[in-house]
């Protein structure tokens, strides 16, 4: 391969004769094409485990919730609240995981007869995590139990404001340091004394396990005698959405939760999510891409630059007309968010390029007037562009900087941020391996940058762009809808289970059109050598992709394409679609 148009190196998988035999055996046992057998084997799937990988079930993978420290105490207290028809307060985070965890518990407890108060903090006015005024307000309005979801592990001081006035249960997954807060129960697989091995679960998955445990307690007590048990499986759509949007690894239990949750979402029974799917014009069966790029950003948009609880209200909405109005409002807010993001992105990219040239391992960027609600998204885009941990902060009028960071696989940003706070370099800070939030005084940026450069020094040795692992080579004629459907069975795709990448060599673009409201998607028809069948291909973010010009060129030059093959339903037909990740010009002999 002479030159990738995005500067990435394409790396093919090497297999020996023994690997080929095992792949063929997997294919034969599972009734899939031999290529799919090779894809399964390359992902570490064994002959005995292949069928289970293709059909992951909760029956096989769901653990006993009691393996989580403090889960039994939390489940007993939640069951007491149901038995006593108590008022329960739920304090959630303002992102997708927080909204889904809050929505799951609030809907369930209301169904079981509790009165439920919810609070999602305003990112600008209240910041992340529990705050004393909101907690006290819940207690004053009658909440004898307050549940903090997707937050609370690092908030002993605010939680102290209601000790003695309400019991507090924490359902969280963020990295912990030291002892948990002095509350009734802290259920967090990432607390230091939890040996559950479930540290890769998001908060909504923890809330789901708490719901399972609570229902089990009520069943043992005989509370359901003469009553119908709630349908917990019907709530897996929110677990799937949160797991995908919080970028959790899609392996093991998470794979089963997401697989089953997407099936639930596909029934379109949750009015709010269905309204978002309609607004996003997502007509195919929901998948990880739908959640990550259509539903998730719209729910997140409310917490970023508008009313923090809009996403939660939509998830809990039971009126189709109201849900449609909320979905359209979130869609509009998301368009506004993209504009705010675009106003920052070019400047941030330029600053990042300067820091890479200066030899920094970590990219730490900030600017006046940058909106705190979008700095996390910008950090993600900078991280993708330079393959470095990236932190982006908004310089506020009070002389502080409030920001968010995103990391690359293998470098734990959350632990580094916690260490920086413990060293006195931050006012606040925490997170998990791939993402973190922080705040500091503006005059402390240089010291923080030096600390992170040293802590995450390995990033200096990473290539400027991630290698693109190519699973196999396909001709245009071989990229069929049938093969795409078989490949789709390896999903859901995400961290820990990357979507297969195929190289399609020596294609010629016969048609190129800009589509979408903003013309930022490029739709192509390509054909292989000698003509024959054509393949539909799509390139997203065309306005900023370095390969767009070559794809739109009318010079008839041959190109190699790399990307994902997906089955797409359109007007009653299933067609193959190729989603372009990169392109390269063939080598000239």
C-alpha positions as CSV (number, residue, x, y, z in Angstrom):
1,X,0.0,0.0,0.0
2,X,1.7,3.2,-1.1
3,X,-0.1,6.0,0.8
4,X,-3.2,6.1,2.9
5,X,-5.0,9.4,2.3
6,X,-5.5,9.9,6.0
7,X,-1.9,8.9,6.9
8,X,-2.8,5.6,8.6
9,X,-0.9,2.4,8.1
10,X,-3.1,-0.6,7.0
11,X,-2.1,-3.7,8.8
12,X,-3.5,-7.1,7.8
13,X,-4.0,-10.1,10.0
14,X,-1.6,-13.0,9.5
15,X,-2.8,-16.6,10.0
16,X,-1.0,-19.9,9.9
17,X,-2.4,-23.2,8.7
18,X,-3.6,-24.2,12.1
19,X,-5.5,-21.0,12.5
20,X,-7.1,-21.5,9.2
21,X,-8.2,-25.0,10.2
22,X,-9.7,-23.8,13.4
23,X,-11.5,-20.9,11.6
24,X,-12.9,-23.4,9.1
25,X,-14.2,-25.7,11.9
26,X,-15.9,-22.7,13.6
27,X,-17.6,-21.8,10.3
28,X,-18.8,-25.3,9.7
29,X,-20.1,-25.7,13.3
30,X,-22.0,-22.4,13.2
31,X,-23.2,-22.5,9.7
32,X,-21.5,-19.3,8.6
33,X,-19.2,-18.4,5.7
34,X,-15.6,-19.4,6.2
35,X,-14.6,-15.7,6.2
36,X,-16.9,-15.2,9.3
37,X,-15.2,-18.2,10.9
38,X,-11.9,-16.4,10.4
39,X,-13.3,-13.2,11.9
40,X,-14.5,-15.1,14.9
41,X,-11.2,-16.9,15.4
42,X,-9.3,-13.6,15.1
43,X,-11.3,-12.2,18.0
44,X,-10.2,-15.1,20.3
45,X,-13.5,-17.0,20.0
46,X,-12.9,-20.7,20.5
47,X,-14.6,-23.6,18.7
48,X,-16.7,-24.4,21.9
49,X,-17.5,-20.7,22.5
50,X,-18.5,-19.6,19.0
51,X,-22.2,-20.4,19.2
52,X,-22.5,-18.7,22.5
53,X,-20.6,-15.7,21.1
54,X,-23.1,-15.4,18.3
55,X,-26.1,-15.6,20.6
56,X,-25.0,-14.2,24.0
57,X,-27.7,-14.7,26.7
58,X,-28.2,-13.2,30.2
59,X,-29.2,-16.7,31.4
60,X,-25.6,-17.7,30.9
61,X,-23.8,-14.5,31.8
62,X,-25.8,-12.5,34.4
63,X,-24.0,-12.7,37.7
64,X,-25.5,-12.9,41.2
65,X,-25.9,-9.2,42.0
66,X,-24.8,-10.0,45.6
67,X,-21.2,-10.4,44.3
68,X,-21.1,-6.6,44.4
69,X,-20.1,-5.1,47.7
70,X,-23.0,-3.5,49.5
71,X,-25.6,-4.7,47.0
72,X,-27.5,-6.7,49.6
73,X,-27.9,-3.7,51.8
74,X,-28.9,-1.5,48.8
75,X,-31.5,-4.1,47.6
76,X,-33.0,-4.5,51.1
77,X,-33.4,-0.7,51.5
78,X,-34.9,-0.4,48.0
79,X,-37.3,-3.2,48.9
80,X,-38.3,-1.5,52.1
81,X,-39.1,1.6,50.2
82,X,-41.4,-0.3,47.8
83,X,-43.1,-2.2,50.7
84,X,-43.7,1.1,52.5
85,X,-44.7,3.1,49.4
86,X,-42.1,5.6,50.3
87,X,-40.9,8.7,48.5
88,X,-37.5,8.1,46.9
89,X,-35.2,10.7,45.5
90,X,-32.9,9.8,42.6
91,X,-30.0,12.1,41.8
92,X,-28.4,11.3,38.4
93,X,-25.6,12.6,36.2
94,X,-26.4,14.7,33.1
95,X,-25.0,12.3,30.5
96,X,-26.6,9.3,28.8
97,X,-25.6,6.9,31.4
98,X,-26.9,9.1,34.2
99,X,-30.2,9.7,32.4
100,X,-30.7,6.0,31.6
101,X,-29.8,4.9,35.1
102,X,-32.2,7.4,36.6
103,X,-34.9,6.6,34.1
104,X,-34.6,2.8,34.8
105,X,-34.9,3.2,38.5
106,X,-37.5,6.0,38.5
107,X,-39.8,4.1,36.1
108,X,-39.5,0.8,38.1
109,X,-40.0,2.3,41.5
110,X,-43.1,4.3,40.3
111,X,-44.5,1.1,38.8
112,X,-44.1,-0.6,42.2
113,X,-45.9,2.2,44.0
114,X,-43.2,4.6,45.2
115,X,-43.4,8.4,44.7
116,X,-40.2,9.4,43.0
117,X,-38.3,12.7,42.9
118,X,-35.6,13.1,40.3
119,X,-32.8,15.7,40.0
120,X,-30.3,16.1,37.2
121,X,-27.8,18.8,37.9
122,X,-27.2,21.8,35.7
123,X,-23.7,21.4,34.2
124,X,-22.9,25.1,34.4
125,X,-24.6,26.1,37.7
126,X,-24.2,22.9,39.8
127,X,-21.4,20.9,38.1
128,X,-21.0,17.2,38.3
129,X,-22.2,15.0,41.2
130,X,-24.4,15.5,44.2
131,X,-24.7,18.9,45.8
132,X,-26.1,19.7,49.2
133,X,-29.0,22.0,48.2
134,X,-30.5,19.5,45.8
135,X,-30.1,16.6,48.3
136,X,-31.6,18.7,51.1
137,X,-34.5,19.7,48.9
138,X,-35.3,16.0,48.2
139,X,-35.3,15.3,51.9
140,X,-37.5,18.2,52.7
141,X,-40.0,17.0,50.1
142,X,-40.3,13.7,51.9
143,X,-37.6,11.5,50.4
144,X,-36.5,9.0,53.1
145,X,-34.2,7.3,50.6
146,X,-32.0,9.1,48.1
147,X,-30.2,7.1,45.4
148,X,-27.3,8.6,43.6
149,X,-26.7,7.0,40.2
150,X,-23.6,7.5,38.0
151,X,-22.2,9.7,40.7
152,X,-21.6,10.0,44.5
153,X,-18.6,7.8,45.1
154,X,-16.3,10.9,45.5
155,X,-18.9,13.2,47.2
156,X,-18.7,12.6,51.0
157,X,-19.2,16.3,51.9
158,X,-22.4,17.0,50.0
159,X,-23.9,13.6,51.1
160,X,-23.2,14.6,54.6
161,X,-25.8,17.3,54.4
162,X,-28.6,14.7,54.5
163,X,-27.1,12.1,56.9
164,X,-29.7,11.5,59.6
165,X,-32.5,12.9,57.4
166,X,-32.5,10.3,54.6
167,X,-30.8,7.0,53.8
168,X,-28.4,7.2,50.9
169,X,-27.6,4.5,48.4
170,X,-24.9,5.0,45.7
171,X,-25.0,3.1,42.4
172,X,-21.9,4.2,40.5
173,X,-18.9,3.0,38.5
174,X,-16.4,5.8,38.6
175,X,-12.9,5.1,40.0
176,X,-12.8,5.3,43.8
177,X,-10.0,6.4,46.1
178,X,-9.9,5.4,49.8
179,X,-13.0,4.6,51.8
180,X,-16.5,5.0,50.4
181,X,-18.7,7.8,51.7
182,X,-20.3,7.1,55.1
183,X,-23.7,6.2,53.7
184,X,-26.0,3.1,53.8
185,X,-24.6,1.5,50.7
186,X,-22.1,2.3,48.0
187,X,-22.5,-0.2,45.1
188,X,-19.5,0.4,42.8
189,X,-17.5,-2.4,41.2
190,X,-14.6,0.1,41.1
191,X,-14.4,0.7,44.8
192,X,-11.2,-0.6,46.2
193,X,-12.7,-3.4,48.3
194,X,-15.1,-4.8,45.6
195,X,-13.9,-8.1,44.2
196,X,-16.9,-8.7,41.8
197,X,-14.7,-8.3,38.7
198,X,-17.5,-6.1,37.1
199,X,-15.5,-2.9,36.8
200,X,-16.4,-2.6,33.1
201,X,-20.1,-2.1,33.7
202,X,-21.7,1.3,33.3
203,X,-23.9,2.8,36.0
204,X,-27.1,1.8,34.2
205,X,-26.0,-1.8,34.2
206,X,-25.3,-1.5,38.0
207,X,-28.8,0.0,38.4
208,X,-30.2,-3.0,36.5
209,X,-28.4,-5.4,38.8
210,X,-29.8,-3.5,41.7
211,X,-33.3,-3.8,40.3
212,X,-32.8,-7.6,39.9
213,X,-31.6,-7.8,43.5
214,X,-34.5,-5.7,44.8
215,X,-37.1,-7.7,43.0
216,X,-35.5,-10.9,44.3
217,X,-35.8,-9.6,47.9
218,X,-39.5,-8.6,47.3
219,X,-40.1,-12.0,45.9
220,X,-38.6,-13.7,48.9
221,X,-40.7,-11.6,51.2
222,X,-43.9,-12.7,49.3
223,X,-44.6,-9.1,48.3
224,X,-45.7,-10.2,44.8
225,X,-48.4,-12.5,46.1
226,X,-51.4,-11.2,44.1
227,X,-49.2,-8.7,42.3
228,X,-47.5,-8.9,38.9
229,X,-43.8,-8.8,38.9
230,X,-42.2,-6.0,36.8
231,X,-40.7,-6.8,33.4
232,X,-37.0,-6.0,34.0
233,X,-36.0,-7.3,30.5
234,X,-38.1,-4.5,29.0
235,X,-35.7,-2.0,30.6
236,X,-32.6,-3.4,28.9
237,X,-33.0,-0.9,26.0
238,X,-31.7,1.8,28.4
239,X,-28.9,-0.5,29.6
240,X,-27.8,-1.1,26.0
241,X,-27.9,2.6,25.2
242,X,-25.9,3.6,28.2
243,X,-23.3,0.9,27.8
244,X,-22.6,2.0,24.2
245,X,-22.6,5.7,24.9
246,X,-20.4,5.4,27.9
247,X,-17.9,3.5,25.7
248,X,-17.9,0.4,27.9
249,X,-16.1,-2.7,26.5
250,X,-18.6,-4.9,24.5
251,X,-17.4,-8.2,25.9
252,X,-18.7,-10.7,28.3
253,X,-21.7,-9.5,30.3
254,X,-21.8,-6.2,28.5
255,X,-22.1,-8.0,25.2
256,X,-25.2,-9.9,26.5
257,X,-26.8,-6.8,28.0
258,X,-26.4,-4.8,24.8
259,X,-27.4,-7.7,22.5
260,X,-30.6,-8.3,24.4
261,X,-31.2,-4.6,25.0
262,X,-31.0,-3.8,21.2
263,X,-33.7,-6.4,20.6
264,X,-35.9,-4.7,23.2
265,X,-35.2,-1.3,21.5
266,X,-36.1,-2.8,18.2
267,X,-39.6,-3.4,19.4
268,X,-39.9,0.4,19.7
269,X,-42.1,0.2,22.8
270,X,-40.4,2.9,24.8
271,X,-42.2,6.0,23.5
272,X,-39.3,8.4,24.1
273,X,-36.6,6.3,22.4
274,X,-38.9,5.6,19.5
275,X,-39.5,9.4,19.1
276,X,-35.8,10.0,19.0
277,X,-35.3,7.2,16.4
278,X,-38.0,8.8,14.2
279,X,-36.5,12.3,14.6
280,X,-33.1,10.9,13.7
281,X,-34.7,9.1,10.7
282,X,-33.1,5.8,12.0
283,X,-35.3,3.3,10.1
284,X,-33.1,0.1,10.4
285,X,-33.1,-2.1,13.4
286,X,-31.2,-0.3,16.2
287,X,-27.6,-1.2,16.6
288,X,-24.5,0.2,18.4
289,X,-24.0,2.8,15.6
290,X,-27.6,4.0,16.0
291,X,-27.1,4.4,19.8
292,X,-23.7,6.1,19.6
293,X,-24.4,8.5,16.7
294,X,-28.2,9.0,16.6
295,X,-29.8,8.6,20.0
296,X,-26.9,9.3,22.4
297,X,-25.8,12.7,21.1
298,X,-29.3,14.0,21.2
299,X,-29.9,12.9,24.8
300,X,-26.5,14.3,25.8
301,X,-27.2,17.6,24.1
302,X,-29.7,18.7,26.8
303,X,-27.1,18.3,29.6
304,X,-24.4,20.0,27.5
305,X,-25.9,23.3,26.5
306,X,-29.6,23.3,27.4
307,X,-32.0,21.9,30.1
308,X,-30.2,19.1,31.9
309,X,-33.2,16.8,32.5
310,X,-34.6,16.9,28.9
311,X,-33.2,13.4,28.1
312,X,-34.5,11.9,31.3
313,X,-37.9,13.5,30.7
314,X,-38.0,11.9,27.3
315,X,-37.0,8.4,28.6
316,X,-39.8,8.6,31.1
317,X,-42.4,10.1,28.8
318,X,-45.6,8.1,28.3
319,X,-47.4,10.4,25.8
320,X,-46.4,10.1,22.1
321,X,-47.2,13.7,21.3
322,X,-45.2,15.1,24.2
323,X,-42.4,12.7,23.4
324,X,-42.3,13.9,19.8
325,X,-42.0,17.5,21.0
326,X,-39.2,16.7,23.4
327,X,-37.4,14.7,20.7
328,X,-37.6,17.5,18.2
329,X,-36.4,19.9,20.9
330,X,-33.4,17.7,21.7
331,X,-32.7,17.4,17.9
332,X,-32.6,21.2,17.7
333,X,-30.4,21.5,20.7
334,X,-28.1,18.9,19.2
335,X,-27.8,21.0,16.0
336,X,-26.9,24.0,18.2
337,X,-24.3,21.9,20.0
338,X,-22.7,21.0,16.7
339,X,-22.4,24.7,15.9
340,X,-20.8,25.5,19.3
341,X,-18.4,22.6,18.9
342,X,-17.4,23.7,15.4
343,X,-16.6,27.2,16.6
344,X,-14.0,25.7,19.0
345,X,-12.7,22.7,17.0
346,X,-10.4,24.4,14.5
347,X,-8.6,26.4,17.2
348,X,-8.3,23.4,19.4
349,X,-6.8,21.3,16.5
350,X,-4.3,24.0,15.7
351,X,-3.2,24.2,19.4
352,X,-3.0,20.4,19.5
353,X,-0.7,20.3,16.4
354,X,1.6,22.7,18.1
355,X,1.8,20.6,21.3
356,X,2.5,17.4,19.3
357,X,5.3,19.2,17.5
358,X,6.7,20.4,20.9
359,X,6.9,16.8,22.0
360,X,4.0,16.6,24.6
361,X,2.7,13.2,25.4
362,X,-0.6,14.6,26.5
363,X,-2.6,17.4,24.7
364,X,-4.0,19.9,27.2
365,X,-5.9,22.7,25.6
366,X,-8.0,25.6,26.9
367,X,-9.5,28.8,25.7
368,X,-11.6,31.7,26.8
369,X,-15.2,31.6,25.6
370,X,-15.1,27.8,25.0
371,X,-18.3,26.3,26.2
372,X,-17.9,23.8,29.1
373,X,-20.7,21.7,27.7
374,X,-18.8,20.6,24.5
375,X,-15.2,20.4,25.7
376,X,-15.5,16.7,26.1
377,X,-16.6,16.2,22.6
378,X,-13.8,18.4,21.3
379,X,-11.4,16.3,23.4
380,X,-12.6,13.2,21.8
381,X,-12.1,14.6,18.3
382,X,-8.6,15.8,19.2
383,X,-7.8,12.4,20.6
384,X,-9.0,10.7,17.4
385,X,-7.0,13.0,15.2
386,X,-3.6,12.8,17.1
387,X,-3.9,9.4,18.9
388,X,-2.9,11.1,22.2
389,X,-4.8,11.5,25.4
390,X,-6.5,14.9,25.1
391,X,-7.9,17.3,27.7
392,X,-9.9,20.4,26.7
393,X,-10.9,23.1,29.2
394,X,-13.1,26.2,29.1
395,X,-11.5,29.2,30.7
396,X,-14.2,30.8,32.9
397,X,-14.6,34.4,34.1
398,X,-13.7,33.5,37.7
399,X,-10.2,32.5,36.7
400,X,-10.8,28.8,36.7
401,X,-10.7,26.2,34.0
402,X,-13.3,23.5,33.8
403,X,-12.7,20.7,31.4
404,X,-13.0,17.1,30.2
405,X,-10.5,14.6,28.8
406,X,-10.5,11.5,26.6
407,X,-7.9,8.8,26.4
408,X,-6.6,6.1,24.1
409,X,-6.7,2.4,24.8
410,X,-4.1,1.3,27.3
411,X,-3.6,4.7,29.0
412,X,-5.7,5.2,32.2
413,X,-6.7,8.8,32.2
414,X,-9.0,8.6,35.2
415,X,-6.3,7.3,37.5
416,X,-3.9,10.0,36.3
417,X,-6.5,12.8,37.0
418,X,-7.2,11.4,40.5
419,X,-3.4,11.4,41.1
420,X,-3.2,15.0,39.9
421,X,-5.9,16.1,42.3
422,X,-4.3,14.2,45.2
423,X,-1.1,16.1,44.4
424,X,-2.9,19.4,44.7
425,X,-2.9,20.3,41.0
426,X,-6.6,20.2,40.6
427,X,-9.7,21.6,42.4
428,X,-11.8,18.7,41.3
429,X,-11.1,15.6,39.2
430,X,-12.1,12.0,38.6
431,X,-13.3,9.6,36.0
432,X,-12.5,6.2,34.5
433,X,-9.8,4.8,32.2
434,X,-11.1,6.4,28.9
435,X,-12.7,9.7,30.2
436,X,-12.3,12.2,33.0
437,X,-13.5,15.5,34.2
438,X,-11.4,18.2,36.0
439,X,-11.2,21.8,37.2
440,X,-8.3,24.0,38.2
441,X,-7.1,27.5,38.5
442,X,-5.9,28.9,35.2
443,X,-2.4,29.6,36.4
444,X,-2.0,25.9,37.2
445,X,-2.3,24.6,33.6
446,X,1.4,24.3,32.9
447,X,2.0,22.4,36.1
448,X,-0.8,20.0,35.3
449,X,0.4,19.5,31.8
450,X,3.9,18.6,33.0
451,X,2.4,16.1,35.5
452,X,0.3,14.4,32.9
453,X,3.1,14.3,30.4
454,X,5.2,12.4,32.9
455,X,2.4,10.2,34.1
456,X,1.3,9.2,30.6
457,X,4.7,9.4,28.9
458,X,4.1,6.3,26.9
459,X,1.8,8.3,24.7
460,X,4.9,9.9,23.1
461,X,5.8,6.6,21.5
462,X,2.4,6.1,19.8
463,X,2.1,6.7,16.1
464,X,0.6,9.9,14.9
465,X,-2.5,8.0,13.7
466,X,-3.8,4.6,14.8
467,X,-3.0,1.7,12.6
468,X,-6.0,0.4,10.7
469,X,-6.3,-3.3,11.2
470,X,-7.7,-4.9,8.1
471,X,-9.5,-8.2,8.7
472,X,-9.8,-9.4,5.1
473,X,-9.8,-8.3,1.4
474,X,-13.1,-8.3,-0.5
475,X,-13.9,-7.7,-4.1
476,X,-16.9,-5.5,-5.0
477,X,-18.8,-8.6,-6.2
478,X,-18.1,-10.4,-2.9
479,X,-19.4,-7.6,-0.7
480,X,-22.9,-8.9,-0.7
481,X,-25.9,-8.3,1.5
482,X,-25.8,-11.9,2.6
483,X,-22.2,-11.6,3.8
484,X,-23.0,-8.3,5.4
485,X,-25.8,-10.0,7.4
486,X,-23.4,-12.7,8.6
487,X,-20.8,-10.2,9.6
488,X,-23.5,-8.3,11.5
489,X,-24.0,-11.3,13.7
490,X,-20.6,-10.6,15.3
491,X,-22.0,-7.4,16.8
492,X,-22.7,-5.4,18.8
493,X,-19.4,-3.7,17.9
494,X,-17.4,-1.4,20.1
495,X,-14.4,-1.4,22.5
496,X,-13.2,-5.0,22.9
497,X,-15.1,-6.2,19.9
498,X,-14.1,-3.9,17.0
499,X,-16.2,-4.0,13.9
500,X,-14.4,-5.9,11.1
501,X,-12.6,-3.8,8.6
502,X,-12.4,-4.9,4.9
503,X,-10.2,-3.7,2.2
504,X,-11.8,-3.4,-1.3
505,X,-9.0,-2.9,-3.8
506,X,-8.9,-1.1,-7.1
507,X,-12.4,0.4,-7.2
508,X,-13.5,3.3,-9.4
509,X,-16.0,5.9,-8.2
510,X,-18.8,6.1,-10.7
511,X,-21.0,8.5,-8.8
512,X,-20.5,10.8,-5.8
513,X,-23.2,12.9,-4.1
514,X,-23.4,15.0,-1.0
515,X,-26.4,14.1,1.2
516,X,-27.8,15.0,4.7
517,X,-29.1,18.3,6.0
518,X,-25.6,19.8,6.1
519,X,-24.1,18.0,3.1
520,X,-21.5,16.4,5.4
521,X,-22.0,12.9,4.2
522,X,-20.7,11.6,0.9
523,X,-22.6,8.9,-0.9
524,X,-20.8,6.9,-3.6
525,X,-21.3,4.2,-6.1
526,X,-18.2,2.2,-6.8
527,X,-17.3,-0.6,-9.2
528,X,-14.4,-3.1,-9.3
529,X,-12.0,-3.8,-12.1
530,X,-13.8,-4.8,-15.3
531,X,-17.1,-3.2,-14.2
532,X,-19.8,-5.6,-13.0
533,X,-21.8,-5.2,-9.8
534,X,-21.7,-1.9,-8.0
535,X,-21.4,-1.2,-4.3
536,X,-23.0,1.7,-2.3
537,X,-20.5,3.4,0.0
538,X,-20.8,6.2,2.5
539,X,-18.3,8.6,4.1
540,X,-19.3,10.6,7.1
541,X,-17.8,13.9,8.2
542,X,-16.9,14.5,4.6
543,X,-16.2,18.2,5.2
544,X,-13.1,17.5,7.3
545,X,-11.9,14.1,5.9
546,X,-8.6,14.3,4.0
547,X,-9.8,11.7,1.5
548,X,-12.9,13.5,0.4
549,X,-11.3,15.3,-2.5
550,X,-10.0,12.0,-4.0
551,X,-13.4,10.3,-3.6
552,X,-15.2,13.3,-5.3
553,X,-12.6,13.5,-8.1
554,X,-13.9,12.8,-11.6
555,X,-10.5,11.6,-12.9
556,X,-11.5,7.9,-12.9
557,X,-8.4,7.0,-10.9
558,X,-8.4,3.7,-9.1
559,X,-8.5,3.6,-5.3
560,X,-8.3,1.1,-2.5
561,X,-11.1,1.5,0.1
562,X,-11.1,0.3,3.7
563,X,-14.2,0.2,5.9
564,X,-17.1,-1.7,7.3
565,X,-19.6,-3.8,5.5
566,X,-23.1,-3.5,6.8
567,X,-26.5,-4.9,5.8
568,X,-29.1,-2.1,5.4
569,X,-32.8,-2.3,4.9
570,X,-34.3,0.0,2.3
571,X,-37.8,0.0,0.9
572,X,-38.4,-3.6,1.8
573,X,-35.0,-4.8,0.5
574,X,-31.8,-5.6,2.3
575,X,-28.7,-4.2,0.6
576,X,-25.0,-4.1,1.4
577,X,-23.5,-0.8,2.4
578,X,-19.8,0.0,2.7
579,X,-18.9,2.6,5.3
580,X,-15.5,4.1,4.4
581,X,-12.9,4.5,7.1
582,X,-9.9,5.3,4.8
583,X,-8.8,5.2,1.2
584,X,-5.4,4.8,-0.5
585,X,-3.9,5.2,-3.9
586,X,-2.5,2.0,-5.4
587,X,1.3,1.8,-5.6
588,X,2.9,2.7,-8.8
589,X,5.4,0.1,-9.9
